[in-house]
Amino acid sequence: MKAVRCIDGRMQLCDVPRPVPGDGQVLVTVASAGICSSDLHMARLGLLDPQVTVGHEIAGRLADGTPVVVEPVTPCGQRCDFCDGGDYNLCPTSVRQVLGIGADGGMAEYVAADAAGIVPLGGIDDRIADASLVEPLAVCVHGLRLAGSGAGAGRRRILVIGGGALGLCAAAAARHDGAEVAVLARHEAQRAAADRLGAAEPDGGRYDLVVDAAGTPEALAEAARRARRGGTLLLLANYWGTDIVLPGGSVMFKELRILTGIMYGRGTSGRDIEAAAGILEANPEVARALVTHRFPLDAVDEAFDVAARRAEGAIKVVLDPTAS
């Protein structure tokens, strides 16, 4: 079958054997696989194994046709404290097995996935090509849950710094929960997408929660400046080997609470990825606003080049293994 692997720092289409599901696994026919900024960074830094198929934003169908999303990180199954508590994103064993990084991922015609990581999709059967967005939405659901801004949080003022796919997913998740949301975006296409999601431009006031979805020292300094006294900074973007430098004056004198979020897990109300699927199901405009480009697997080289050119309008680039 066709699959995408990172060889010599470049994504290449390869012919590999069709996966055979092991114990506790199911075979998924992939319908969409999103290109994450993490894929771009890991390729640049040489962190991707050339023997592993990339792609952790995955949607597809089971053998009986059921539309599903694949959660690429699942509990280790060894009854560790992290996994038992719902924090399997912090389990060293689970992290090493993440699809697309430690095990074959979804930029392929088929993927073998743990049955425990399968999320059936209810009302978006006809939108399966958009459903790979559930994974980045889950990252944001998780972070907002940690920050106490999840379901039922009410009309808190939230600012998202960064108008890429992660930032816009954070805005969509916060809007879904009823918050007043603004997005500070760099590019015109990002601003237009934020408008479609109902996220305003930042005003001159201060915010209860500021989300850093850009991952730069400048973004973090701006986040601290925009936060209210006693507010919260939520760092969702990965810094990829760069030190996180906090603006001491704002952080200390405002007594800011600083949180980080990585991947997703399970809270008292259920799995973050299930909540994310509910957001996409409830709001088709999320996919319309975020998905800017679609490519077949055969065009993977062009797809990754486009994904890296955000100034030219790319937000979320999706690979469709069923297209030709």
Beta strands, then each sheet from edge to edge (+ up, - down):
strand 1: 2-7
strand 2: 10-15
strand 3: 25-34
strand 4: 57-61
strand 5: 67-70
strand 6: 110-114
strand 7: 118-120
strand 8: 157-161
strand 9: 180-184
strand 10: 207-212
strand 11: 227-235
strand 12: 257-260
strand 13: 266-267
strand 14: 270-271
strand 15: 291-296
strand 16: 316-320
sheet 1: 1+ 2-
sheet 2: 6+ 3- 4+ 5- 7+
sheet 3: 6+ 3- 16+ 15+
sheet 4: 9+ 8+ 10+ 11+ 12+
sheet 5: 13+ 14-
end
